[in-house]
Amino acid sequence: MKLLTLPGVFAPISDSWMLAEAIRSEPIGPGSRALDVCTGSGVLALTAASCGAATTAIDVSRRALLTVRLNAYRAGLQVRTLRGRTFAPLAEERRKNLASQTGGGFDLIVSNPPYVPSPRPDVPRRGASRAWEAGHDGRIVLDQLCDEAPAHLRPGGALLLVHSSLIGTEATLQRLRRAGLVDVEVRTSKRGPLGPLMRAQQAAGNIPADLDEEDVVIIRGTAPANR
């Protein structure tokens, strides 16, 4: 898949391509709904759409969403884009679905969220670093995804997340289980040297100096079929 990325939009790297491959193994197609949170360039949303799913992409960056629309047009795919943080743009839609008892929800939610530890305690409000910085422990956005994603899944729907082992693989597994997902597991793990973003934070003293490698993990969990 060839993508255009506008200036200021983070181009996909190996973790996004790993997650895109995992999406292709999911049982989605015509009639199913997929959601990509923190979409960035849109590679994950476009992958889901190419599988036939009606796909929504969310991001805080206007340039990111424009990038998604441009790439969808070039690929001949349909992707709905919404601007906001994590699941906030879906709040009204979810309220209406609950009020009308029409269900709603997604068969697949995917995210490659910001997960690089940073010297600041919160997430940046502007600039390119919004795509990777996520507080002192790198988990600000990830923890919110773990807590809120289950409510947006259809029964039997799946969540796929990718992040570095440096911010706590077991913490993510446990958090997803507490949030109500089942069959939570590490689906894929790939070990390699720290990437340039992690190296930069290591040089700044935010990551221990003795670490040379990390595992990039894809974690999958499923909403209970009967709830």
C-alpha positions as CSV (number, residue, x, y, z in Angstrom):
1,M,0.0,0.0,0.0
2,K,1.5,3.3,-1.1
3,L,0.6,6.2,1.1
4,L,0.9,10.0,0.9
5,T,1.6,11.8,4.2
6,L,1.1,15.5,4.5
7,P,3.8,17.5,6.4
8,G,3.4,17.1,10.1
9,V,1.7,13.7,9.8
10,F,3.7,10.7,11.1
11,A,4.4,8.2,8.3
12,P,3.8,4.6,9.3
13,I,6.7,2.5,10.5
14,S,7.2,-1.2,11.3
15,D,4.6,-1.3,14.2
16,S,1.8,0.0,11.9
17,W,2.7,-2.5,9.2
18,M,2.7,-5.3,11.8
19,L,-0.8,-4.3,12.9
20,A,-2.0,-3.9,9.3
21,E,-1.0,-7.6,8.8
22,A,-2.9,-8.6,11.9
23,I,-6.0,-6.8,10.6
24,R,-6.0,-8.9,7.5
25,S,-6.3,-12.1,9.6
26,E,-9.5,-10.8,11.3
27,P,-12.9,-12.0,10.1
28,I,-14.1,-8.7,8.8
29,G,-15.7,-7.9,5.4
30,P,-18.9,-6.5,3.9
31,G,-21.5,-5.9,6.7
32,S,-18.9,-5.4,9.4
33,R,-17.8,-2.2,11.0
34,A,-14.2,-1.2,11.9
35,L,-12.7,1.7,13.9
36,D,-9.2,3.0,13.8
37,V,-8.4,5.3,16.8
38,C,-5.3,7.6,16.5
39,T,-5.3,6.9,12.8
40,G,-2.4,9.1,11.7
41,S,-1.7,8.4,8.0
42,G,-4.7,6.1,7.9
43,V,-2.9,2.9,7.0
44,L,-4.9,0.8,9.5
45,A,-8.2,2.3,8.5
46,L,-7.4,1.8,4.8
47,T,-6.4,-1.8,5.5
48,A,-9.7,-2.5,7.2
49,A,-11.6,-0.8,4.4
50,S,-9.8,-2.8,1.8
51,C,-11.1,-6.0,3.6
52,G,-14.6,-4.7,3.0
53,A,-15.5,-3.3,6.4
54,A,-17.3,0.0,6.8
55,T,-14.5,1.9,8.5
56,T,-14.2,5.0,10.7
57,A,-10.9,6.8,11.5
58,I,-10.4,9.1,14.4
59,D,-7.5,11.5,15.1
60,V,-6.9,14.9,16.8
61,S,-5.0,16.2,13.9
62,R,-6.8,17.8,11.0
63,R,-3.8,17.1,8.7
64,A,-4.0,13.4,9.6
65,L,-7.7,13.2,8.7
66,L,-7.0,15.0,5.4
67,T,-4.2,12.5,4.8
68,V,-6.7,9.7,5.4
69,R,-9.2,11.1,3.0
70,L,-6.6,11.7,0.3
71,N,-5.3,8.2,0.6
72,A,-8.8,6.7,0.6
73,Y,-9.6,8.6,-2.6
74,R,-6.4,7.4,-4.3
75,A,-7.2,3.8,-3.3
76,G,-10.9,4.0,-4.2
77,L,-12.0,3.3,-0.7
78,Q,-14.6,4.8,1.7
79,V,-13.4,5.9,5.2
80,R,-15.4,8.1,7.5
81,T,-13.2,10.5,9.4
82,L,-13.9,12.1,12.8
83,R,-11.8,14.6,14.7
84,G,-11.2,14.3,18.4
85,R,-9.4,12.3,21.2
86,T,-9.9,8.6,21.3
87,F,-13.7,7.8,21.5
88,A,-15.0,11.3,22.2
89,P,-16.3,11.9,18.6
90,L,-18.5,8.9,19.0
91,A,-20.3,10.0,22.2
92,E,-23.4,11.4,20.6
93,E,-23.7,8.5,18.1
94,R,-23.4,6.0,21.0
95,R,-26.0,7.9,23.1
96,K,-28.5,7.7,20.2
97,N,-27.9,4.0,19.6
98,L,-28.4,3.3,23.3
99,A,-31.6,5.4,23.4
100,S,-33.0,3.8,20.3
101,Q,-31.8,0.3,21.3
102,T,-30.4,-0.1,17.8
103,G,-27.1,-1.5,19.1
104,G,-24.3,0.0,17.1
105,G,-20.7,-0.8,18.0
106,F,-17.8,-2.1,16.0
107,D,-16.7,-5.6,15.0
108,L,-13.1,-4.5,15.1
109,I,-11.3,-1.6,16.9
110,V,-7.6,-1.1,16.1
111,S,-5.1,1.5,17.4
112,N,-1.4,2.3,17.2
113,P,-1.6,5.0,19.9
114,P,1.1,7.4,21.1
115,Y,3.2,5.3,23.5
116,V,6.7,6.9,23.8
117,P,7.5,8.0,27.4
118,S,8.2,11.7,27.5
119,P,9.5,14.3,30.0
120,R,6.1,16.0,30.2
121,P,3.3,14.5,32.3
122,D,0.5,15.0,29.8
123,V,0.1,14.7,26.0
124,P,1.1,17.5,23.7
125,R,-1.8,19.7,22.5
126,R,-0.2,20.5,19.1
127,G,2.7,19.6,16.9
128,A,3.9,16.4,15.3
129,S,4.9,14.9,18.7
130,R,1.2,14.3,19.4
131,A,1.7,11.2,17.3
132,W,4.1,9.6,19.8
133,E,4.5,11.3,23.2
134,A,2.2,9.9,25.9
135,G,3.3,11.1,29.3
136,H,6.0,9.9,31.7
137,D,5.1,6.3,31.4
138,G,3.9,6.3,27.8
139,R,0.5,5.0,28.8
140,I,-1.9,8.0,28.9
141,V,-3.7,7.3,25.7
142,L,-3.2,3.5,25.9
143,D,-4.9,3.2,29.3
144,Q,-7.9,5.2,28.0
145,L,-8.2,2.9,25.0
146,C,-8.1,-0.1,27.3
147,D,-10.8,1.2,29.6
148,E,-13.2,2.6,26.9
149,A,-12.8,0.3,23.9
150,P,-15.0,-2.6,25.3
151,A,-18.1,-0.3,25.4
152,H,-17.7,0.4,21.7
153,L,-17.4,-3.3,20.6
154,R,-20.2,-5.5,19.4
155,P,-20.6,-8.8,21.2
156,G,-17.7,-11.0,19.9
157,G,-15.9,-8.0,18.4
158,A,-12.1,-7.7,18.7
159,L,-9.7,-5.1,19.8
160,L,-6.1,-4.9,18.4
161,L,-3.5,-2.7,20.0
162,V,0.2,-2.3,19.3
163,H,2.9,-0.9,21.6
164,S,6.3,-1.4,23.0
165,S,7.1,-3.7,25.8
166,L,8.9,-0.8,27.5
167,I,5.6,0.6,28.7
168,G,4.4,-2.7,30.2
169,T,2.8,-5.6,28.2
170,E,1.4,-7.3,31.3
171,A,-0.1,-4.0,32.4
172,T,-2.1,-3.8,29.2
173,L,-3.2,-7.5,29.4
174,Q,-4.5,-7.0,32.9
175,R,-6.2,-3.7,32.2
176,L,-8.1,-5.2,29.2
177,R,-9.3,-8.1,31.4
178,R,-10.4,-5.7,34.1
179,A,-12.3,-3.8,31.4
180,G,-14.3,-6.9,30.5
181,L,-12.5,-8.3,27.5
182,V,-11.9,-12.1,27.2
183,D,-9.3,-14.2,25.4
184,V,-6.8,-11.4,26.0
185,E,-3.4,-12.3,24.6
186,V,-0.2,-11.2,22.9
187,R,-1.0,-12.1,19.3
188,T,2.4,-11.1,17.9
189,S,5.7,-10.0,19.4
190,K,8.8,-8.8,17.5
191,R,12.1,-8.1,19.2
192,G,14.5,-5.5,17.9
193,P,16.7,-2.5,18.7
194,L,15.2,0.6,20.1
195,G,13.8,2.9,17.4
196,P,14.8,6.5,16.9
197,L,12.0,7.9,19.0
198,M,12.8,5.7,22.0
199,R,16.5,6.4,21.6
200,A,15.8,10.1,21.7
201,Q,13.9,9.7,24.9
202,Q,16.6,7.5,26.3
203,A,19.2,10.2,25.6
204,A,16.9,12.7,27.4
205,G,16.9,10.3,30.5
206,N,13.3,9.2,30.2
207,I,14.1,5.6,29.4
208,P,16.8,3.6,31.3
209,A,20.2,3.9,29.7
210,D,21.0,0.1,29.9
211,L,18.1,-0.9,27.5
212,D,19.1,-1.7,24.0
213,E,16.1,-3.6,22.7
214,E,12.3,-3.7,22.9
215,D,9.5,-6.0,22.0
216,V,6.8,-4.6,19.8
217,V,3.7,-6.4,20.7
218,I,0.2,-6.7,19.2
219,I,-2.3,-7.4,21.9
220,R,-5.8,-8.8,21.1
221,G,-8.9,-9.1,23.2
222,T,-12.5,-10.0,22.5
223,A,-15.8,-8.7,23.8
224,P,-17.9,-11.5,25.4
225,A,-20.3,-13.0,22.8
226,N,-23.2,-12.8,25.3
227,R,-23.6,-9.6,27.2
